[in-house]
Amino acid sequence: MNIYIEGNIGTGKTTFLSFLEQNSIEIPFNIIYEPVDQWQAIKDKNGKNLLEHFYDDQDKWSFAFQMNSFISRVKKVEDVSTDYPDRINIIERSVFTDRNCFAKNCYETGKLNEIEYLIYCRWHDWLCSEFNVKPMAFIYLKTSPEVSHERIAKRERSGEASIPLDYLQLLHNLHEDWLTNTANSVPVLILDITENFYESEDKKQAILAKIKEFIGGL
């Protein structure tokens, strides 16, 4: 059972997963973080990593990044599921976000050409049928692109310094279109996390209650 935590870059998905890891929702679960460390570990001879290359030159690196993203996400889910098969997987972002938001944006803005996009989609269709990545539900962490941009600046992650606000706006629109309109066949819990709810015990408990109720209903 895979539940994916979705949201734009900088919404706070990693912080949210850490919050869940530290608080009981009364259901056995695995927390699976996005494999950013693996993307940063792939470096050229000059020490520049894949994530940095992608944000610096998406025209050149979009296809390589999207293919690697799929492989690394599936591998991480498969490894954890093998070790703890009887637990729910709560996973930071999915291969479906890659396709419906990131790869789609690369294609629509000309960063992926038509042939590259067709190859990516064919691989995506086939690999999704071969691996256990089907979503049971999505939890969508929603905030404005402006707030995401501020949070990106605060965390200072390697490779992200060059992310512009207009790029976040495009991704926000795609997340909205996908998770509020086109994902109707899969349950979606939308949580507005514009406000820092971690500073209030009452608000933290309210969020946990919503998650327990949502997962229990599945």
C-alpha positions, 0 to 999 in steps of 0.5 A: 500500500503506497501513500505518496506525499506530494507538493511543489519544490520547497513546500516542506515534504521532507519536514512533514515526513519527519513529523510523521516519523516522530508521531504515531498515526496508530498504523505500521508504516515505512517512511521513504524519503526522496532519493535526493542524496543519490542524485547529488552523488552522481557527479562528473569529473569536476565534482558537479552533481546531476541535480546541479546540472539539471537546474543549470541546463535543463535543455541538456539534462532533462531526459537524463534526470527524469530517467534517473529519477524514476529508477532511483525512486522505484529502487528505494521503494522496492528495497524498503518494501522487501525489508518491511512488506507488511507496512504501509509505505508513506513516500516522498513524491512519486513517479507519477509526479515526475510524469504529470508535473516535472516531465510534462513541464519539461516537454511543454517548455521545450526542455524535452523534445518530442522523441525524448518525451515519447521514450520517457512515457513508454518507459514509464508505462512499462515500468509502472506495470512491472513494479509495485508503485501503484498509489493507494492515495496521495497527500497533497501539501499545498502552498503558494509558489512564493512560500515555496521559493522562500523555503527553498532559499532557507534550506540552501540545498545544493543545486537549488539556488538557481530555481526561479519563481516562475518555474515554481509557478509552472509546477504549482499549476501542474500539481493543481491540475493533476491532484485536484482535477485529474487524479479523481480515481485515487483518493487525495487529501489536500493539506494547506501548509502555508502556515507553520503548524509545527509551532502549535501542539493543537494544530499538530494534533489536528493534522495527525487526526486528519491523516489518521481519518484519511488513511483509516478510510482507505 
